[in-house]
Amino acid sequence: MKKYQKPIIITFTIIFIIIVMVVSFLAYTQNLIRQSILTNLGEITKQDAEKLENKIQEHKRILETIANEVKEKAKNEQEIFDIYNRNSGNEEFSRIAILYKNGTTITSDGKIVDLSEEVNQFFSVEEIQISKNRISKVDNEEINIYSKKILFQNEEVVILLVIDNDKYKNLFTQNIFYGEGIECIITNTGEIIANSKNEENNTNIFQDLKNINEKEFNKVDEIQSEILENQEGQIYYKIQEKNYYISYKKLSIEEWRLIIIIPENIIAKNLNQLLEAIIIVSIIVIIITLLVTIYILLSNIKKKEKLYKLAYIDPITGLGNYNDFLRRIEEKIEDDSNKMIIILDIDKFKTFNKKYGHIKGNELLKRVGEETKKIVRKTDIVCRLGNDVFGIFLDGEVDVKKITNRLNKNITKIQIEDKWYNIHISIGIYVYHSKEKDIQGIIDKAIIAHDSVKGKYNEKYGVYTDKFEQQLSRESEIENMMEDAIKNKEFEVYYQPQISTKTQKIEGAEALVRWNKDGKVISPGEFIPIFEKNGFIINLDKYIFEKACENIREMKKEFKEIPKISVNISKESLVNNNFLIEYEEIMKKYNVMSEEIEFEITERTTVSNDIDIKNVLNEIKKKGFCIAIDDFGTGYSSLNMLETLPIDTLKIDKSFIDKINIKEDNTSLIEAIMFISQKLHLKTVAEGVETIEQVNYLKKWNCDLIQGYVYSKPLRFEELKERLRNGSMLS
């Protein structure tokens, strides 16, 4: 039940959220509809008000035209009426009248009316006036009067242009909300001048609202006050149980307002239908959501297991991955027992993959994982951290020697299908206590111990000790100094001469680097491995090469013949596709020819999986450089390499030279190398030669060049030039 408890809670939470959202949406929709109605009413009111205003302005223009023509042309009353008839056009005016100062008013339809009580009002203003709503004394109709005072026959009179109020109704928007709404022109007091429905029994709009319920007088007064105070606006009011939408706008005729009123119940049917549709759709959505949510949540139970596997399980071995290793160690880090981290990997796994294929490679990883789990306890952790690297976490007291012996015994010979494969593993160990909380730092220390024995077949495992801290500190110190060392020219190039066994002359010299830091020399054996690891060796290679080119230029100025200079080039430099371009630019700068330089690469570089060594060396050869294999015999290359790679020179490692003993026959390997070199037409250089006996032996086997302390230690450039001047290398 617990398995489904969380999905059920989530499901009902989602349903509750949906219901709240639906209710909120309904309220929002209702409010949105109300705002839309008010906006729509406001737009209708504005448009109709503009129509009325345009009509009023048209009436004023007509009256102005009539008044001007009367002043210029009319000589009697009949001519005034004729001018009116010509200019009134299609406008439905009731009549025109002439008001004299004594109050006598003569109309165009032959009526005489007494307006003596209003004479002062009409004669007091020069501009056109529009009267309030009034009852006509001619026919008792509701009218408005446009008036204009003029000078007629040297006498001031007022021209009155009369229009019935119901003429304005033609300007109203028809069928407001399907004819259910009402549009009115009202006065400030609410008296209805004209309305869209011709309802004569409705005389005062505010009184009609009050008649709905006598208790609502205050609300109606609020509506009236708001309409009178503002030029225009929209109101939503609830009076008793009825809601009203009201829109209004003030007109230019004094005390007139255009107003539209829509009872909400008129549009309630459409609104309710919309809300009902929303509710039905919402119920359907809730049901679908409920079903889909249940399906998704139940599916997620399985998906979580898959996601867990993706996040924490290695798909090849079925063991935990790096993330799982960190997570599980963190769970165990708080207890007080001693703990051990082991980092284990398979040497030359890439070679195994290439030789036997990825399927066999994956099977090998799987079998290594299985064998490792058999060795450790059930409470211990075994994970594949990546590629061929495995991490092992041991909790409690463990015998380091015992566990490493078992690992080496069980894992170095693996059966895949019906075939056995011999492999070699590198093991790094770090033993620590619970006070250490930095998991990544703990793992890194085991990795450092592993790296210290990687590829060393005579060392079965490495254990992290304080010396590694000192080593790391020294590495950090060297790395902090290396950039400035090149800038400050602390690296010095020495040359160890290579002496011909036939001519006894210097025919070559190997460029070697020394680091002079504040008068103290740092050994290449200390800094070169660090530079190879961090990539700075590329900068150093380039620096030495440029210095060698500079020295070659100097030698060419003084000597007709100069020795070929051998320059070591690292694997890291060879990986850089642009290194030849950069080196050629340096040679051009110092006017150095490619035949004056020989590149030395180690035998280990020729078997590296990181570069296509054959193509790289072919490119070097095309540029005219000679190529030498350094430390030949110490690596793991095949003799076939000597035929397939474009090599010019073999340099026999000092470890073989040291075995030369004229009393014992243990030099057969050197003799074999000499024999093969001669058959392949390769030049041979013996390194580390220290005695005349060794020289004589090498001469016997036709070794071409001798390099070693028997003739010279590495020399500064000025010392090399001095030896070249003397000609002989023998002291």
Sequence and secondary structure as in RCSB ss.txt:
>XXXX:A:sequence
MKKYQKPIIITFTIIFIIIVMVVSFLAYTQNLIRQSILTNLGEITKQDAEKLENKIQEHKRILETIANEVKEKAK
NEQEIFDIYNRNSGNEEFSRIAILYKNGTTITSDGKIVDLSEEVNQFFSVEEIQISKNRISKVDNEEINIYSKKI
LFQNEEVVILLVIDNDKYKNLFTQNIFYGEGIECIITNTGEIIANSKNEENNTNIFQDLKNINEKEFNKVDEIQS
EILENQEGQIYYKIQEKNYYISYKKLSIEEWRLIIIIPENIIAKNLNQLLEAIIIVSIIVIIITLLVTIYILLSN
IKKKEKLYKLAYIDPITGLGNYNDFLRRIEEKIEDDSNKMIIILDIDKFKTFNKKYGHIKGNELLKRVGEETKKI
VRKTDIVCRLGNDVFGIFLDGEVDVKKITNRLNKNITKIQIEDKWYNIHISIGIYVYHSKEKDIQGIIDKAIIAH
DSVKGKYNEKYGVYTDKFEQQLSRESEIENMMEDAIKNKEFEVYYQPQISTKTQKIEGAEALVRWNKDGKVISPG
EFIPIFEKNGFIINLDKYIFEKACENIREMKKEFKEIPKISVNISKESLVNNNFLIEYEEIMKKYNVMSEEIEFE
ITERTTVSNDIDIKNVLNEIKKKGFCIAIDDFGTGYSSLNMLETLPIDTLKIDKSFIDKINIKEDNTSLIEAIMF
ISQKLHLKTVAEGVETIEQVNYLKKWNCDLIQGYVYSKPLRFEELKERLRNGSMLS
>XXXX:A:secstr
 HHHHHHHHHHHHHHHHHHHHHHHHHHHHHHHHHHHHHHHHHHHHHHHHHHHHHHHHHHHHHHHHHHHHHHHH  
SHHHHHHHHHHHHTT    EEEEE TTSEEEETTS EEE GGGHHHHHT SS EE  SEE TTT  EEEEEEEEE
EETTEEEEEEEEEEGGGGGGGS SSTTTTTSEEEEE TT BEEEETT  TT  BHHHHHHHH GGGHHHHHHHHH
HHHHSSEEEEEEEETTEEEEEEEEE SSTT EEEEEEEHHHHHHHHHHHHHHHHHHHHHHHHHHHHHHHHHHHHH
HHHHHHHHHHHHB TTTSSB HHHHHHHHHHHTTSSS EEEEEEEETTHHHHHHHH HHHHHHHHHHHHHHHHHH
S TTSEEEEEETTEEEEEEES   HHHHHHHHHHHHSEEEETTEEEE  EEEEEEEE TT   HHHHHHHHHHHH
HHHTT TT   EE  HHHHHHHHHHHHHHHHHHHHHHTT EEEEEEEEEETTT SEEEEEEEEEEEETTEEE HH
HHHHHHHHHSTHHHHHHHHHHHHHHHHHHHHHH SS  EEEEE  HHHHH TTHHHHHHHHHHHHT  GGGEEEE
EEHHHHT SSS HHHHHHHHHHTT EEEEEEETSS   THHHHHS   EEEE HHHHTT  TTS   HHHHHHHH
HHHHTT EEEEES  SHHHHHHHHHTT  EEESTTT   B HHHHHHHHHH     
